[in-house]
């Protein structure tokens, strides 16, 4: 918001099948998890993003980093820092070009294991976001203590802004996050009115269909060139 420009994007995976066409992640991700295939998918995303960053001049494009979602299975891997370090060397991508996302539910279920990975990766220079904030039972003391750079407010909080209670919750959540010095991303923004309200609240970043639906790599680069006047 401060610089009125696009500086990052979230990496998403999509499945297009010859027979069934486009298959939603809400369908194929649970199927992959139940069949033990989520780790290869996670590895594919990590490698694809590192390759994508290495192939583009982020500084010239005005981009800072790409966000990557980590699954529970990935967070359970003791060698996760080793894997990411290998990709860093292979593609010559510095840690500040990558931001890793975990969810509240992921941390709740594997807190002790994730603590080690959080610490090791943070020491290596990687930053973390807490994704989908507002969908679980948030412990603010924990949020304040974890080495999290960014808190991402879930779309459900945005959808409830049409009510007095919903607006009050959003205003106080934004104020609270700013008071504990977390950067704030609001997800799921789909119209100018909502964008303007959130910008005036002091949110750092706003993400959603108001700007664009998910784009393939090439189209994303063209979008950035156009809107960042590159």
Secondary structure, DSSP 8 states (H G I E B T S, - for coil): -TT-S--EEE----EEETTTEEE-HHHHHHHHHHTT-HHHHHHHHHHHHHHHHHTS-HHHHT--EEEEE--HHHHT-TTHHHHHHHHHHHHT--GGGEEEEEEHHHHHHSHHHHHHHHHHHHHTT-EEEEEEETSS---HHHHHHS--SEEEE-HHHHHGGGSHHHHHHHHHHHHHHHHTT-EEEE----SHHHHHHHHHHT-SEE-STTT-----HHHHHHHHHHHTT-
